[in-house]
Amino acid sequence: MNTQHKKSARKTQTIYPYYGLGFLVNLKDVPLREIEGQLVPDVRFNKVEECMALVVPLKPAPLSGNEFRFVRRHLGWTQEDVAGKLAVTRQAVIGWERQGDASTRMEPSTEKVFRVLALDAQGIAPELFKRAFDLIFSERHGPAEPFELPAGRMLDRRRFLQSQLRAA
């Protein structure tokens, strides 16, 4: 008996809203896999977290409380650690995080320092760090829009950061 195996076309979802980091990330072109009759995202969510830890400090709008908390936790920093690094009280850090989806309302200079420290702690290459530093301290402003991440083709951290810096 001759059976032919037909390779089925891979199913994808154009936009998949993901809230697993504490804020909305729209994953684009998400491959789907069928498990027990259900289509589920076939995404390495640890890669999503790694990429977002690089992207959040580069966003043109002020950080939300949830974004701030995500970065802090991703880096393994306690509220006391952040307070010490930014020369503020732990209560200030708690207040920023309590803002949830709203802006932290921290001083812009303090937020810029936090962003730079967050990127530095991730050990990015010096030439990329310089470009990110320049971008953070530029006077660009943008709306607080949901993040979009190309889930179908996750890159390694370095290439991903390069692509984000080119796009900014």
TITIFI-179708 format. One record per residue: residue in three letters; z, y, x of N, C-alpha, C, O in turn. Coordinates in Angstrom, 3 decimals. Layout:
N
<'ALA',<Z,Y,X>,<Z,Y,X>,<Z,Y,X>,<Z,Y,X>>
...
# end
This chain:
168
<'MET',<0.000,-1.172,0.831>,<0.000,0.000,0.000>,<0.000,1.248,0.885>,<0.877,1.428,1.730>>
<'ASN',<-0.979,2.083,0.677>,<-1.122,3.282,1.470>,<-0.521,4.473,0.712>,<-1.017,4.861,-0.346>>
<'THR',<0.514,5.023,1.248>,<1.126,6.200,0.604>,<0.916,7.408,1.486>,<1.093,7.358,2.703>>
<'GLN',<0.548,8.453,0.866>,<0.382,9.704,1.605>,<1.604,10.577,1.375>,<2.092,10.719,0.254>>
<'HIS',<2.075,11.147,2.450>,<3.210,12.066,2.351>,<2.667,13.481,2.270>,<1.986,13.967,3.174>>
<'LYS',<2.980,14.101,1.199>,<2.546,15.479,0.985>,<3.661,16.410,1.416>,<4.792,16.300,0.942>>
<'LYS',<3.345,17.309,2.297>,<4.341,18.287,2.705>,<4.332,19.414,1.682>,<3.321,20.088,1.483>>
<'SER',<5.472,19.602,1.042>,<5.525,20.651,0.026>,<5.697,22.014,0.689>,<6.275,22.129,1.769>>
<'ALA',<5.190,23.024,0.028>,<5.326,24.386,0.530>,<6.794,24.784,0.523>,<7.536,24.469,-0.407>>
<'ARG',<7.184,25.456,1.538>,<8.567,25.901,1.663>,<8.808,27.023,0.662>,<8.038,27.981,0.602>>
<'LYS',<9.862,26.907,-0.115>,<10.195,27.926,-1.104>,<11.035,29.003,-0.431>,<11.879,28.726,0.421>>
<'THR',<10.776,30.239,-0.843>,<11.554,31.361,-0.329>,<11.920,32.293,-1.475>,<11.291,32.293,-2.534>>
<'GLN',<12.941,33.075,-1.234>,<13.333,34.118,-2.179>,<13.120,35.446,-1.466>,<13.622,35.649,-0.361>>
<'THR',<12.381,36.341,-2.093>,<12.015,37.606,-1.457>,<13.245,38.400,-1.033>,<13.335,38.839,0.113>>
<'ILE',<14.182,38.585,-1.938>,<15.434,39.292,-1.628>,<16.590,38.445,-2.138>,<16.609,38.030,-3.297>>
<'TYR',<17.555,38.195,-1.257>,<18.752,37.447,-1.632>,<19.957,38.352,-1.364>,<20.290,38.593,-0.204>>
<'PRO',<20.619,38.858,-2.410>,<21.785,39.721,-2.190>,<22.975,38.892,-1.701>,<23.425,37.970,-2.381>>
<'TYR',<23.471,39.231,-0.522>,<24.572,38.491,0.109>,<25.771,39.422,0.275>,<25.666,40.489,0.880>>
<'TYR',<26.905,39.001,-0.268>,<28.125,39.805,-0.217>,<29.205,39.175,0.664>,<30.347,39.635,0.653>>
<'GLY',<28.871,38.151,1.412>,<29.856,37.386,2.166>,<30.546,38.120,3.298>,<31.520,37.614,3.854>>
<'LEU',<30.062,39.303,3.654>,<30.684,40.074,4.736>,<31.585,41.186,4.206>,<32.215,41.906,4.981>>
<'GLY',<31.642,41.321,2.886>,<32.463,42.364,2.279>,<31.659,43.550,1.777>,<32.217,44.477,1.189>>
<'PHE',<30.356,43.527,2.004>,<29.457,44.588,1.542>,<28.086,43.956,1.346>,<27.828,42.850,1.822>>
<'LEU',<27.213,44.666,0.643>,<25.902,44.120,0.313>,<24.972,44.109,1.519>,<24.791,45.115,2.205>>
<'VAL',<24.389,42.933,1.754>,<23.304,42.783,2.713>,<22.171,42.096,1.950>,<22.338,40.980,1.458>>
<'ASN',<21.038,42.752,1.854>,<19.872,42.140,1.212>,<19.117,41.334,2.259>,<18.449,41.895,3.128>>
<'LEU',<19.229,40.019,2.166>,<18.490,39.150,3.074>,<17.069,39.034,2.546>,<16.856,38.768,1.363>>
<'LYS',<16.100,39.236,3.432>,<14.696,39.229,3.024>,<14.026,37.919,3.410>,<14.298,37.350,4.467>>
<'ASP',<13.145,37.451,2.528>,<12.337,36.252,2.781>,<13.218,35.063,3.163>,<13.035,34.441,4.209>>
<'VAL',<14.163,34.770,2.298>,<15.147,33.726,2.557>,<14.565,32.359,2.224>,<14.160,32.115,1.087>>
<'PRO',<14.520,31.458,3.219>,<14.080,30.095,2.916>,<15.115,29.405,2.039>,<16.320,29.595,2.206>>
<'LEU',<14.628,28.611,1.114>,<15.517,27.902,0.197>,<15.399,26.402,0.441>,<14.350,25.893,0.837>>
<'ARG',<16.496,25.721,0.195>,<16.551,24.269,0.348>,<17.142,23.695,-0.930>,<18.051,24.274,-1.526>>
<'GLU',<16.622,22.568,-1.333>,<17.157,21.931,-2.532>,<18.268,20.963,-2.137>,<18.068,20.062,-1.323>>
<'ILE',<19.424,21.165,-2.721>,<20.571,20.290,-2.509>,<21.116,19.920,-3.875>,<21.535,20.779,-4.651>>
<'GLU',<21.104,18.628,-4.153>,<21.583,18.107,-5.434>,<20.972,18.849,-6.622>,<21.666,19.202,-7.576>>
<'GLY',<19.660,19.080,-6.545>,<18.947,19.704,-7.642>,<19.062,21.221,-7.708>,<18.474,21.841,-8.594>>
<'GLN',<19.807,21.830,-6.793>,<19.989,23.294,-6.776>,<19.283,23.881,-5.557>,<19.360,23.330,-4.459>>
<'LEU',<18.595,25.003,-5.759>,<18.016,25.722,-4.631>,<19.085,26.639,-4.047>,<19.661,27.473,-4.745>>
<'VAL',<19.332,26.468,-2.765>,<20.344,27.270,-2.074>,<19.717,27.894,-0.836>,<18.753,27.351,-0.295>>
<'PRO',<20.247,29.027,-0.377>,<19.689,29.659,0.821>,<19.851,28.744,2.038>,<20.907,28.148,2.252>>
<'ASP',<18.803,28.651,2.810>,<18.837,27.878,4.053>,<18.932,28.879,5.200>,<17.968,29.135,5.920>>
<'VAL',<20.131,29.433,5.338>,<20.372,30.528,6.277>,<21.573,30.180,7.134>,<22.552,29.613,6.648>>
<'ARG',<21.497,30.518,8.399>,<22.656,30.376,9.275>,<23.473,31.661,9.137>,<23.182,32.672,9.775>>
<'PHE',<24.495,31.599,8.296>,<25.262,32.809,7.990>,<26.050,33.330,9.187>,<26.401,34.509,9.221>>
<'ASN',<26.334,32.482,10.164>,<26.971,32.984,11.381>,<26.019,33.913,12.137>,<26.461,34.869,12.774>>
<'LYS',<24.706,33.634,12.068>,<23.718,34.530,12.683>,<23.634,35.850,11.923>,<23.471,36.911,12.526>>
<'VAL',<23.746,35.778,10.593>,<23.764,36.999,9.784>,<24.938,37.861,10.237>,<24.782,39.065,10.441>>
<'GLU',<26.110,37.250,10.394>,<27.293,38.006,10.824>,<27.085,38.624,12.206>,<27.405,39.795,12.413>>
<'GLU',<26.555,37.854,13.147>,<26.314,38.381,14.494>,<25.357,39.576,14.462>,<25.601,40.595,15.108>>
<'CYS',<24.270,39.437,13.707>,<23.287,40.519,13.630>,<23.882,41.754,12.952>,<23.658,42.880,13.395>>
<'MET',<24.633,41.541,11.887>,<25.208,42.684,11.181>,<26.254,43.400,12.033>,<26.423,44.613,11.901>>
<'ALA',<26.951,42.684,12.893>,<27.921,43.333,13.780>,<27.220,44.289,14.742>,<27.834,45.237,15.232>>
<'LEU',<25.947,44.047,15.013>,<25.164,44.968,15.841>,<24.564,46.104,15.027>,<24.427,47.223,15.522>>
<'VAL',<24.206,45.820,13.780>,<23.514,46.807,12.946>,<24.468,47.838,12.346>,<24.146,49.025,12.302>>
<'VAL',<25.635,47.399,11.885>,<26.545,48.312,11.191>,<26.875,49.538,12.055>,<26.844,50.652,11.533>>
<'PRO',<27.189,49.389,13.345>,<27.487,50.596,14.134>,<26.307,51.551,14.302>,<26.503,52.703,14.690>>
<'LEU',<25.089,51.093,14.019>,<23.901,51.928,14.187>,<23.440,52.616,12.911>,<22.516,53.428,12.953>>
<'LYS',<24.056,52.312,11.789>,<23.568,52.875,10.522>,<23.681,54.408,10.533>,<24.616,54.957,11.115>>
<'PRO',<22.727,55.095,9.889>,<22.731,56.556,9.925>,<23.760,57.209,9.011>,<24.071,58.386,9.192>>
<'ALA',<24.289,56.490,8.048>,<25.275,57.046,7.118>,<26.690,56.718,7.614>,<26.868,55.822,8.439>>
<'PRO',<27.688,57.442,7.112>,<29.071,57.109,7.482>,<29.421,55.673,7.086>,<28.898,55.141,6.107>>
<'LEU',<30.305,55.062,7.855>,<30.745,53.701,7.556>,<31.592,53.677,6.302>,<32.368,54.596,6.041>>
<'SER',<31.434,52.614,5.527>,<32.331,52.403,4.388>,<33.584,51.701,4.905>,<33.606,51.188,6.023>>
<'GLY',<34.614,51.686,4.084>,<35.829,50.980,4.459>,<35.573,49.501,4.698>,<36.127,48.915,5.629>>
<'ASN',<34.732,48.890,3.861>,<34.418,47.465,4.017>,<33.608,47.193,5.281>,<33.819,46.176,5.940>>
<'GLU',<32.691,48.083,5.623>,<31.912,47.913,6.857>,<32.810,48.059,8.075>,<32.708,47.286,9.028>>
<'PHE',<33.686,49.049,8.041>,<34.642,49.259,9.128>,<35.497,48.010,9.316>,<35.661,47.533,10.439>>
<'ARG',<36.046,47.477,8.215>,<36.892,46.276,8.283>,<36.105,45.083,8.829>,<36.619,44.325,9.651>>
<'PHE',<34.857,44.915,8.372>,<34.026,43.812,8.858>,<33.881,43.880,10.379>,<34.099,42.883,11.068>>
<'VAL',<33.518,45.040,10.898>,<33.322,45.170,12.347>,<34.629,44.880,13.081>,<34.645,44.137,14.062>>
<'ARG',<35.711,45.464,12.608>,<37.015,45.242,13.254>,<37.347,43.757,13.296>,<37.715,43.230,14.346>>
<'ARG',<37.221,43.089,12.176>,<37.554,41.660,12.120>,<36.592,40.816,12.946>,<37.007,39.869,13.614>>
<'HIS',<35.309,41.157,12.899>,<34.329,40.408,13.690>,<34.698,40.441,15.173>,<34.536,39.452,15.888>>
<'LEU',<35.188,41.574,15.616>,<35.557,41.721,17.027>,<36.930,41.141,17.344>,<37.335,41.093,18.506>>
<'GLY',<37.646,40.699,16.311>,<38.968,40.126,16.536>,<40.040,41.162,16.819>,<41.089,40.846,17.381>>
<'TRP',<39.772,42.404,16.428>,<40.734,43.481,16.646>,<41.691,43.574,15.466>,<41.278,43.454,14.312>>
<'THR',<42.961,43.786,15.756>,<43.939,44.052,14.706>,<43.859,45.531,14.341>,<43.222,46.327,15.031>>
<'GLN',<44.512,45.873,13.258>,<44.591,47.298,12.894>,<45.306,48.082,13.991>,<44.944,49.224,14.275>>
<'GLU',<46.313,47.477,14.604>,<47.038,48.136,15.698>,<46.125,48.351,16.908>,<46.189,49.389,17.567>>
<'ASP',<45.270,47.350,17.194>,<44.318,47.491,18.305>,<43.419,48.702,18.096>,<43.236,49.520,18.998>>
<'VAL',<42.863,48.802,16.892>,<41.945,49.907,16.593>,<42.689,51.240,16.650>,<42.174,52.223,17.184>>
<'ALA',<43.887,51.268,16.102>,<44.682,52.503,16.137>,<44.891,52.953,17.577>,<44.757,54.138,17.880>>
<'GLY',<45.217,52.019,18.466>,<45.414,52.369,19.875>,<44.142,52.857,20.534>,<44.170,53.827,21.291>>
<'LYS',<43.022,52.198,20.256>,<41.740,52.580,20.856>,<41.288,53.964,20.406>,<40.654,54.698,21.164>>
<'LEU',<41.623,54.315,19.151>,<41.165,55.589,18.593>,<42.244,56.672,18.604>,<42.015,57.786,18.135>>
<'ALA',<43.403,56.345,19.134>,<44.518,57.292,19.208>,<44.891,57.838,17.823>,<45.070,59.041,17.630>>
<'VAL',<45.000,56.907,16.870>,<45.433,57.246,15.512>,<46.550,56.277,15.135>,<46.880,55.370,15.899>>
<'THR',<47.118,56.472,13.971>,<48.165,55.561,13.513>,<47.546,54.350,12.817>,<46.397,54.386,12.378>>
<'ARG',<48.321,53.296,12.730>,<47.895,52.113,11.980>,<47.671,52.482,10.522>,<46.776,51.939,9.874>>
<'GLN',<48.477,53.401,10.000>,<48.322,53.844,8.607>,<46.956,54.497,8.387>,<46.373,54.362,7.311>>
<'ALA',<46.447,55.197,9.387>,<45.104,55.789,9.267>,<44.057,54.686,9.130>,<43.157,54.778,8.295>>
<'VAL',<44.178,53.649,9.948>,<43.241,52.522,9.891>,<43.317,51.843,8.528>,<42.288,51.524,7.931>>
<'ILE',<44.526,51.624,8.039>,<44.711,51.019,6.713>,<44.045,51.884,5.643>,<43.381,51.369,4.744>>
<'GLY',<44.225,53.191,5.747>,<43.617,54.117,4.783>,<42.104,54.053,4.799>,<41.478,54.084,3.739>>
<'TRP',<41.502,53.964,5.972>,<40.047,53.866,6.066>,<39.559,52.583,5.399>,<38.585,52.594,4.647>>
<'GLU',<40.247,51.482,5.683>,<39.816,50.200,5.127>,<39.994,50.148,3.613>,<39.229,49.476,2.921>>
<'ARG',<40.984,50.842,3.104>,<41.225,50.847,1.650>,<40.146,51.573,0.871>,<40.119,51.497,-0.358>>
<'GLN',<39.268,52.266,1.546>,<38.189,52.982,0.848>,<37.156,52.025,0.262>,<36.339,52.429,-0.566>>
<'GLY',<37.184,50.755,0.684>,<36.261,49.769,0.116>,<34.812,50.128,0.359>,<34.395,50.291,1.506>>
<'ASP',<34.038,50.253,-0.712>,<32.611,50.567,-0.582>,<32.344,52.054,-0.342>,<31.216,52.437,-0.033>>
<'ALA',<33.367,52.887,-0.481>,<33.211,54.323,-0.235>,<33.355,54.616,1.262>,<33.847,53.784,2.024>>
<'SER',<32.925,55.788,1.660>,<33.048,56.213,3.052>,<34.509,56.203,3.490>,<35.404,56.501,2.699>>
<'THR',<34.742,55.861,4.745>,<36.106,55.871,5.293>,<36.689,57.285,5.297>,<37.905,57.465,5.226>>
<'ARG',<35.822,58.268,5.378>,<36.200,59.673,5.497>,<36.927,59.972,6.812>,<37.690,60.934,6.897>>
<'MET',<36.692,59.156,7.822>,<37.292,59.470,9.126>,<36.501,60.598,9.777>,<35.346,60.847,9.430>>
<'GLU',<37.133,61.267,10.712>,<36.454,62.348,11.436>,<35.180,61.796,12.081>,<35.208,60.706,12.652>>
<'PRO',<34.067,62.524,12.000>,<32.819,62.022,12.578>,<32.936,61.657,14.060>,<32.360,60.659,14.494>>
<'SER',<33.668,62.446,14.833>,<33.803,62.128,16.263>,<34.579,60.825,16.464>,<34.258,60.049,17.364>>
<'THR',<35.582,60.580,15.644>,<36.349,59.335,15.728>,<35.476,58.149,15.347>,<35.530,57.096,15.981>>
<'GLU',<34.674,58.330,14.307>,<33.787,57.244,13.882>,<32.770,56.918,14.959>,<32.469,55.748,15.190>>
<'LYS',<32.240,57.929,15.616>,<31.271,57.685,16.693>,<31.915,56.907,17.829>,<31.300,55.997,18.385>>
<'VAL',<33.138,57.255,18.175>,<33.842,56.519,19.230>,<34.029,55.058,18.802>,<33.810,54.146,19.599>>
<'PHE',<34.432,54.837,17.550>,<34.595,53.466,17.053>,<33.281,52.695,17.173>,<33.277,51.545,17.612>>
<'ARG',<32.178,53.313,16.789>,<30.876,52.642,16.834>,<30.516,52.246,18.271>,<30.062,51.130,18.527>>
<'VAL',<30.725,53.177,19.195>,<30.408,52.899,20.602>,<31.308,51.788,21.147>,<30.834,50.882,21.832>>
<'LEU',<32.606,51.858,20.842>,<33.523,50.805,21.288>,<33.127,49.446,20.713>,<33.214,48.428,21.400>>
<'ALA',<32.690,49.432,19.449>,<32.294,48.181,18.804>,<31.073,47.575,19.479>,<31.015,46.361,19.676>>
<'LEU',<30.107,48.394,19.832>,<28.925,47.872,20.526>,<29.279,47.431,21.944>,<28.810,46.393,22.411>>
<'ASP',<30.099,48.213,22.620>,<30.508,47.868,23.986>,<31.249,46.528,24.004>,<31.048,45.720,24.911>>
<'ALA',<32.091,46.298,23.019>,<32.869,45.060,22.960>,<31.984,43.829,22.740>,<32.412,42.700,22.982>>
<'GLN',<30.759,44.053,22.285>,<29.850,42.931,22.043>,<29.012,42.580,23.269>,<28.186,41.668,23.230>>
<'GLY',<29.236,43.318,24.357>,<28.596,42.975,25.617>,<27.090,43.086,25.632>,<26.410,42.239,26.212>>
<'ILE',<26.561,44.117,25.003>,<25.104,44.263,25.007>,<24.642,44.786,26.364>,<25.408,45.409,27.099>>
<'ALA',<23.398,44.526,26.676>,<22.822,44.920,27.962>,<22.900,46.434,28.152>,<22.769,47.187,27.187>>
<'PRO',<23.114,46.887,29.398>,<23.290,48.324,29.661>,<22.167,49.214,29.135>,<22.438,50.287,28.596>>
<'GLU',<20.904,48.787,29.280>,<19.802,49.646,28.812>,<19.796,49.757,27.288>,<19.454,50.808,26.745>>
<'LEU',<20.174,48.674,26.592>,<20.266,48.732,25.137>,<21.486,49.545,24.710>,<21.438,50.282,23.725>>
<'PHE',<22.563,49.405,25.450>,<23.768,50.169,25.142>,<23.482,51.668,25.259>,<23.913,52.448,24.409>>
<'LYS',<22.768,52.068,26.288>,<22.434,53.496,26.470>,<21.615,54.001,25.290>,<21.884,55.084,24.771>>
<'ARG',<20.611,53.224,24.854>,<19.802,53.644,23.703>,<20.642,53.715,22.433>,<20.489,54.640,21.635>>
<'ALA',<21.535,52.733,22.245>,<22.413,52.738,21.071>,<23.365,53.924,21.122>,<23.589,54.584,20.107>>
<'PHE',<23.928,54.201,22.294>,<24.829,55.338,22.480>,<24.123,56.634,22.099>,<24.662,57.447,21.349>>
<'ASP',<22.908,56.821,22.623>,<22.135,58.032,22.313>,<21.862,58.146,20.819>,<21.922,59.238,20.253>>
<'LEU',<21.563,57.026,20.188>,<21.294,57.024,18.746>,<22.546,57.404,17.959>,<22.474,58.206,17.028>>
<'ILE',<23.673,56.842,18.322>,<24.937,57.135,17.623>,<25.296,58.606,17.745>,<25.772,59.205,16.781>>
<'PHE',<25.076,59.195,18.911>,<25.459,60.589,19.121>,<24.351,61.577,18.782>,<24.511,62.779,18.994>>
<'SER',<23.226,61.085,18.257>,<22.189,62.001,17.773>,<22.654,62.555,16.434>,<23.583,62.022,15.827>>
<'GLU',<22.035,63.583,15.989>,<22.446,64.223,14.730>,<21.624,63.707,13.554>,<21.220,64.492,12.697>>
<'ARG',<21.376,62.431,13.498>,<20.627,61.857,12.377>,<21.592,61.523,11.244>,<22.736,61.133,11.478>>
<'HIS',<21.128,61.678,10.059>,<21.927,61.352,8.873>,<21.009,60.666,7.880>,<19.826,60.992,7.779>>
<'GLY',<21.551,59.738,7.170>,<20.754,59.043,6.182>,<21.611,58.626,5.014>,<22.838,58.709,5.064>>
<'PRO',<20.960,58.182,3.972>,<21.706,57.740,2.792>,<22.411,56.409,3.056>,<22.002,55.632,3.918>>
<'ALA',<23.451,56.172,2.315>,<24.186,54.908,2.409>,<23.469,53.871,1.559>,<23.824,53.655,0.400>>
<'GLU',<22.473,53.238,2.129>,<21.687,52.233,1.425>,<22.129,50.847,1.854>,<22.704,50.677,2.930>>
<'PRO',<21.859,49.840,1.003>,<22.194,48.471,1.411>,<21.425,48.080,2.674>,<20.301,48.530,2.895>>
<'PHE',<22.037,47.253,3.480>,<21.370,46.736,4.670>,<20.320,45.724,4.248>,<20.475,45.034,3.241>>
<'GLU',<19.242,45.641,5.034>,<18.242,44.615,4.827>,<18.094,43.859,6.135>,<18.030,44.459,7.208>>
<'LEU',<18.040,42.558,6.040>,<17.973,41.708,7.218>,<16.927,40.627,6.985>,<16.972,39.950,5.958>>
<'PRO',<15.977,40.446,7.918>,<14.937,39.422,7.750>,<15.495,38.026,8.029>,<15.477,37.565,9.170>>
<'ALA',<15.981,37.364,7.005>,<16.653,36.073,7.159>,<15.711,34.960,7.602>,<16.137,34.021,8.275>>
<'GLY',<14.459,35.053,7.239>,<13.521,33.993,7.552>,<13.197,33.865,9.020>,<12.690,32.829,9.450>>
<'ARG',<13.475,34.876,9.789>,<13.162,34.829,11.217>,<14.268,35.507,12.033>,<14.051,36.536,12.673>>
<'MET',<15.429,34.914,11.992>,<16.556,35.441,12.762>,<16.205,35.399,14.246>,<15.669,34.411,14.749>>
<'LEU',<16.513,36.466,14.914>,<16.226,36.587,16.333>,<17.505,36.393,17.137>,<18.610,36.396,16.595>>
<'ASP',<17.327,36.225,18.431>,<18.521,36.227,19.257>,<19.072,37.658,19.269>,<18.358,38.607,18.945>>
<'ARG',<20.333,37.801,19.640>,<21.021,39.105,19.545>,<20.282,40.219,20.279>,<20.131,41.317,19.743>>
<'ARG',<19.827,39.954,21.481>,<19.169,40.992,22.283>,<17.876,41.464,21.616>,<17.658,42.665,21.455>>
<'ARG',<17.022,40.513,21.228>,<15.761,40.885,20.584>,<16.003,41.570,19.257>,<15.271,42.488,18.887>>
<'PHE',<17.032,41.129,18.532>,<17.337,41.759,17.258>,<17.763,43.211,17.469>,<17.293,44.105,16.766>>
<'LEU',<18.649,43.444,18.433>,<19.096,44.817,18.697>,<17.931,45.677,19.149>,<17.821,46.830,18.733>>
<'GLN',<17.059,45.143,19.992>,<15.876,45.898,20.421>,<15.037,46.321,19.211>,<14.583,47.462,19.131>>
<'SER',<14.839,45.399,18.279>,<14.025,45.720,17.097>,<14.697,46.807,16.253>,<14.014,47.674,15.709>>
<'GLN',<16.012,46.769,16.139>,<16.745,47.769,15.347>,<16.688,49.139,16.002>,<16.560,50.151,15.313>>
<'LEU',<16.782,49.181,17.320>,<16.724,50.454,18.036>,<15.316,51.042,17.963>,<15.162,52.261,17.887>>
<'ARG',<14.287,50.191,17.985>,<12.923,50.685,17.834>,<12.700,51.272,16.451>,<12.010,52.281,16.303>>
<'ALA',<13.287,50.638,15.432>,<13.077,51.067,14.055>,<13.847,52.339,13.709>,<13.477,53.045,12.770>>
<'ALA',<14.901,52.640,14.445>,<15.761,53.794,14.120>,<15.129,55.112,14.496>,<15.728,56.167,14.285>>
# end
